[in-house]
């Protein structure tokens, strides 16, 4: 790594709680990465990715990348889950190499060539992935209508119980059996199974919340989910994953197994109850593999020339940020300027960095 792209900044992580390395608002910058991807602006996507890495937001950015890949891209890039999992493994291995418990450790990643190239790789892959078919419109559950018994009977399609005996445990609420059987049945349906599965999963989670709100006992039995902390193993979400994995066994399809196992690993990584809902797109993505006919011959990277061009220019992006370095705390207010609207700011010296990209795209 050349000296021009090495960042020497004395600020600690507390300086970047709400404001980024260059003085932008944190949430706006993170959102701008994915808005740039969807609006087909690779230069801006890489620019804001650089800002995230410099500000110590790599953990947050990685989580957003995982969610974006399942929610927006989904089956448009069939081998994406396995690819994302491999990249997350590289990332966590790099973090472990820091061998420090300091809260500033993520700031140390800004000068890691591996991390820089890794994130630019993922961003370029998301950028070049097809987004033609949308899978991110989920049904909304209405308490008055959707929990009405008559309406429920109309929506249920399964005419018989095909649920394996080991799925439901002795202490599970009895009322989940019909719904879990319905989801398991719809996993096999390639006509309308995807939408029905998504509906009943959301219905089940809403049903659980309704019981908790009314303080009515509704407890799921313990599951041996080794990938997560023991205190998080009594959760309806593991029943859903169990039937997905059960269907995967029945299919015995190497490609489907590989992608769904990757999604499961991504879902369980650093799992907390707060991530149960935010990571639902990964479950829906897994359901998609079971309920659609998929062409696994599609390459993960849609434009290899663009990938190479972006990788060549990684350090130029970081070098362009050196002007925003702060070497003394007293300089912070002097060097940072408030930028209320992220869309107003277009970096002056980034124009020449990717001028060849437009020709390729």
Buried (B, 14 or more C-beta within 10 A) or exposed (E): EEEEBEBEBEBEBEBBEEBBBBBBBBEBBBBBBBBBBEEEBBBBBBBBBBBBBBBBBBBBBBBBBBBBBBBBBBBBBBBBBBBBBEBBEBBBEBBEEBEEEEEBBBBBBBBBEEBBBBBBBBBBBBBBBEBEEEBEEBBEBEEEEBBEEEEBEEEBEBEEEEBEEEBBEEEBBEEBBBBBBBBBBBBEBEEEBBBBBBBBBBBBBBBBBBBEEEEEEBEBBEBEBEEBEEEBBBBBBBBBBBBBBBBBEEBEBEBBBBBBBBBBBBBBBEBEEEBBEEBBBBBBBBBBBBBBEBEEEBEBBBBEEBBEBBBEBBBBBBBBBBEBBBEEEEEBEEBBEEBEEBEEBEBEEBEEBBEBBEEEB
